[in-house]
């Protein structure tokens, strides 16, 4: 196969058909869809089986006997995939009908880059579902040589879903399992491991934004808050297995600091008592400095690009008032 697309599915019956429709209509030939139900309690598995019966040559369906989580389910998909390139699609999102054809064909014209990445559009509905966008998606893309321009990686989305990865660069380096925000470690590690990345900015991947943030849990306490440190450490561990860690250490430390700080901005919005909130923020700040160093060494505009200007000001103001806490 040219491309394998892995779709982890968990209780996605509301939007799953939209997702699958956008995949079965892809213009790329020799493409396989690997859909894995993660022990859904709704009708998701029934929908998958229905599509499998309608498109037996396009869709392979599997079902976990128990809920394993997105990271483990994606890893299972990687083991099953046969494509030269592997992509991922979240089951409530959808993609442009010629997305994978364009990405694959342009990869062949650009000496098979390790990763191809395209544009990601935030949506709340199906306004773009019936459109192919052949008329506006005509860019040829830009090749990034990572060793020459590592800072370009900081401009990329952390999502794995608007990308294609060469199977041979990910098959032995799986997602961290049982943790939130696993995309951070996976995506950045693979980009720093890559030699070349082909980048498009076309309207291709439609990310259905359901809430203000997956980790905010509607402004409620999230007991996975400290997963972020395991994820960031996993990123470092993978790159230390290569000879590239020292070369990219500045950028890795920035990523670790920025995404850990972003978790603090979410804590600020939680509907919990002030003392608990302040204690959590203080603990997070101390851990960030202890593990990754002082975030103030990075340009404010660079940090703000990942965290937000107002949010960064709020973090700095909090710790400026607590001299000696870091």
C-alpha positions in Angstrom: 0.0 0.0 0.0 1.1 3.6 -0.6 -0.7 5.0 2.5 -2.2 3.5 5.6 -4.6 5.7 7.6 -5.2 4.6 11.3 -8.5 5.7 12.9 -8.8 5.0 16.6 -12.6 5.0 17.5 -14.2 5.4 20.9 -17.8 6.4 21.3 -17.8 8.4 18.1 -21.2 7.5 16.6 -22.2 11.1 16.2 -19.5 12.0 13.7 -18.0 8.7 12.7 -19.8 8.5 9.4 -18.5 11.9 8.4 -15.0 10.8 9.1 -15.3 7.5 7.2 -17.1 9.1 4.2 -14.1 11.5 3.8 -11.8 8.5 3.8 -13.6 6.2 1.4 -13.9 9.0 -1.1 -10.1 9.6 -1.2 -8.7 9.9 -4.7 -5.6 8.0 -3.8 -5.4 4.4 -5.0 -3.6 1.7 -3.0 -4.7 3.2 0.3 -5.9 1.2 3.3 -8.1 2.4 6.2 -7.4 0.7 9.5 -10.2 1.5 12.0 -9.9 0.2 15.5 -12.7 0.4 18.0 -11.5 0.9 21.5 -14.3 -0.9 23.3 -16.9 1.7 22.6 -20.2 1.6 24.5 -22.2 3.3 21.8 -22.9 2.2 18.2 -19.5 3.0 16.8 -18.5 -0.6 16.2 -21.8 -1.3 14.4 -21.0 1.7 12.1 -17.6 0.4 11.4 -18.8 -3.0 10.5 -21.4 -1.5 8.2 -18.7 0.5 6.3 -16.6 -2.7 6.2 -19.4 -4.5 4.5 -19.9 -1.7 2.0 -16.2 -1.1 1.3 -14.4 -4.4 1.9 -11.4 -3.5 -0.2 -10.8 -0.2 1.6 -11.5 -0.7 5.3 -10.0 -3.1 7.8 -11.9 -3.1 11.1 -10.6 -4.3 14.5 -12.0 -4.2 18.0 -10.1 -4.0 21.3 -11.6 -6.3 23.9 -11.1 -3.5 26.5 -10.5 0.2 26.4 -6.7 0.8 25.9 -6.7 4.5 25.1 -5.7 6.4 22.0 -1.9 5.9 22.3 -2.1 2.1 22.6 -4.8 1.9 19.9 -2.6 3.9 17.5 0.3 1.6 18.3 -1.8 -1.4 17.4 -2.6 0.3 14.1 1.1 0.9 13.3 1.7 -2.8 13.8 -1.0 -3.7 11.4 -0.2 -1.0 8.7 1.4 -2.0 5.5 1.7 1.4 3.8 4.8 3.1 2.8 3.5 6.1 4.6 1.3 6.1 7.7 -1.3 8.7 8.7 -3.7 9.1 11.5 -7.3 10.5 11.6 -9.3 11.3 14.7 -12.8 9.7 14.4 -14.7 13.0 14.8 -12.7 14.9 12.2 -12.6 14.7 8.4 -10.3 15.4 5.5 -10.3 16.8 2.0 -11.0 14.1 -0.6 -7.7 14.5 -2.4 -5.5 15.2 0.7 -3.6 11.9 0.7 -3.2 11.7 -3.1 -1.6 15.2 -3.1 0.6 14.5 -0.2 1.8 11.1 -1.6 2.3 12.3 -5.2 4.2 15.4 -4.1 6.4 13.2 -1.8 7.4 11.2 -4.8 8.3 14.4 -6.6 10.5 15.5 -3.7 12.7 12.5 -3.0 10.4 10.8 -0.4 10.7 13.1 2.6 10.3 11.4 6.0 7.2 13.5 6.9 4.6 15.4 4.9 2.5 17.9 6.8 -0.5 19.9 5.5 -2.9 22.5 6.7 -5.3 22.1 9.6 -8.6 24.0 9.8 -10.6 24.2 13.0 -14.4 23.7 12.4 -17.5 23.2 14.4 -19.7 21.7 11.7 -19.8 20.0 8.4 -19.5 23.1 6.2 -16.5 21.7 4.4 -17.5 18.1 4.3 -18.9 18.0 0.7 -16.0 20.0 -0.8 -13.0 18.7 -2.6 -11.0 22.0 -2.8 -9.2 20.9 -5.9 -9.3 24.4 -7.1 -7.5 26.0 -4.2 -5.2 23.3 -3.1 -2.5 23.8 -5.8 0.6 24.6 -3.7 3.6 22.4 -4.4 4.8 22.5 -0.8 8.1 23.5 0.8 10.9 21.1 1.7 12.5 21.7 5.1 15.9 20.3 5.7 15.7 19.8 9.5 19.4 20.0 10.3 19.7 23.3 8.4 16.5 24.8 9.8 15.4 23.1 13.1 13.5 26.2 14.3 11.0 25.6 11.5 9.7 22.6 13.4 8.4 25.0 16.1 6.0 26.4 13.6 4.4 23.0 13.0 1.2 21.7 14.6 1.7 19.0 17.2 -1.1 17.0 15.7 -0.2 13.7 14.1 -3.4 13.8 12.1 -2.4 16.4 9.4 0.7 14.4 8.6 2.1 11.4 6.8 5.0 9.6 8.4 7.3 7.1 6.6 6.6 3.8 8.2 10.2 3.0 8.8 10.8 6.0 11.0 7.9 5.3 13.3 7.5 1.5 13.5 10.0 1.1 16.3 9.2 4.3 18.1 5.6 4.1 19.3 3.2 6.5 21.1 3.5 6.7 24.9 0.5 4.8 26.2 -2.0 5.7 29.0 -1.1 9.4 29.0 -2.8 12.5 27.7 -1.1 14.8 25.1 0.9 11.9 23.6 1.0 13.7 20.2 3.6 16.2 21.7 6.3 13.5 22.2 5.4 11.5 19.1 5.2 14.4 16.6 8.2 16.4 17.8 10.5 13.4 18.2 9.7 12.2 14.7 10.2 15.7 13.2 13.6 16.0 14.9 14.6 12.5 13.7 13.6 13.4 10.1 16.0 14.5 7.5 13.4 16.2 5.3 9.9 17.4 5.9 7.5 18.5 3.1 5.1 21.2 4.2 1.8 22.3 2.7 -0.5 25.0 4.0 -3.6 23.9 2.1 -7.1 23.4 3.6 -6.9 19.7 4.0 -7.6 18.5 7.6 -10.7 19.6 9.4 -10.4 19.4 13.1 -13.7 19.5 14.8 -13.2 21.6 17.9 -15.8 20.5 20.5 -14.7 22.5 23.5 -12.1 24.9 24.7 -9.5 22.2 25.3 -9.4 18.4 25.6 -7.5 18.7 28.9 -9.7 21.3 30.5 -12.6 18.9 31.1 -15.0 21.8 31.0 -12.9 23.7 33.5 -12.9 20.9 36.0 -10.0 19.3 37.8 -8.0 17.0 35.6 -6.2 14.2 37.4 -4.0 13.7 34.3 -2.4 17.1 34.7 1.1 15.8 35.5 1.1 13.5 32.5 2.6 16.4 30.6 6.0 15.8 32.4 6.0 12.1 31.4 5.2 13.0 27.8 7.9 15.7 27.7 10.4 13.3 29.2 9.4 10.6 26.7 10.3 13.1 23.9 13.7 13.6 25.4 14.3 9.9 25.9 13.5 9.0 22.3 15.9 11.7 21.0 18.7 10.7 23.4 18.6 7.3 21.6 19.9 9.2 18.5 22.9 11.4 17.9 20.6 14.4 17.5 19.8 15.3 21.1 22.6 17.7 21.7 22.1 19.3 18.3 18.5 20.1 19.0 18.6 20.4 22.8 17.7 24.1 22.8 14.5 23.4 20.8 13.6 20.3 22.9 13.9 22.3 26.1 11.7 25.0 24.7 9.0 22.5 23.7 9.1 20.9 27.1 8.9 24.3 28.8 6.2 25.7 26.6 3.8 22.8 26.7 4.2 22.4 30.4 3.5 26.1 30.9 0.4 25.7 28.7 -1.0 23.2 31.3 -0.7 26.0 33.9 -2.9 28.2 31.8 -5.6 25.5 32.0 -5.3 25.2 35.7 -6.0 29.0 36.0 -9.4 28.3 34.4 -10.4 25.4 36.6 -13.4 25.8 38.8 -11.7 24.7 42.0 -10.9 26.5 45.3 -8.1 29.1 45.1 -5.7 27.4 47.5 -5.7 24.1 45.5 -5.3 26.1 42.3 -2.4 28.1 43.7 -0.7 25.0 45.1 -1.0 23.2 41.8 0.4 26.2 39.8 3.3 26.6 42.2 4.1 22.9 42.0 4.0 22.9 38.2 6.3 26.0 38.0 8.8 24.4 40.3 8.9 21.2 38.3 9.2 23.0 35.0 12.3 24.9 36.2 13.8 21.9 37.9 13.4 19.6 34.9 13.7 22.0 31.9 15.3 25.2 33.2 14.1 28.8 33.4 11.6 29.5 30.7 12.5 33.2 30.7 15.6 32.5 28.6 13.3 32.1 25.6 12.0 35.1 23.6 8.6 36.1 24.9 7.1 36.2 21.4 8.2 32.6 20.9 6.7 31.4 24.1 3.5 33.5 23.5 3.1 31.7 20.1 2.5 28.5 22.0 0.9 29.7 25.2 -0.8 33.0 24.3 0.3 36.6 25.1 -2.2 37.2 27.9 -1.7 33.7 29.4 2.1 34.1 29.4 1.7 37.5 31.2 -0.5 35.9 33.8 2.0 33.1 34.5 4.9 35.5 34.8 2.9 37.8 37.0 2.0 34.9 39.3 5.6 33.9 39.8 7.0 37.4 40.0 4.7 37.9 43.0 6.2 34.8 44.7 9.9 35.6 44.7 12.0 32.6 45.6 9.3 30.0 44.8 11.1 28.8 41.7 
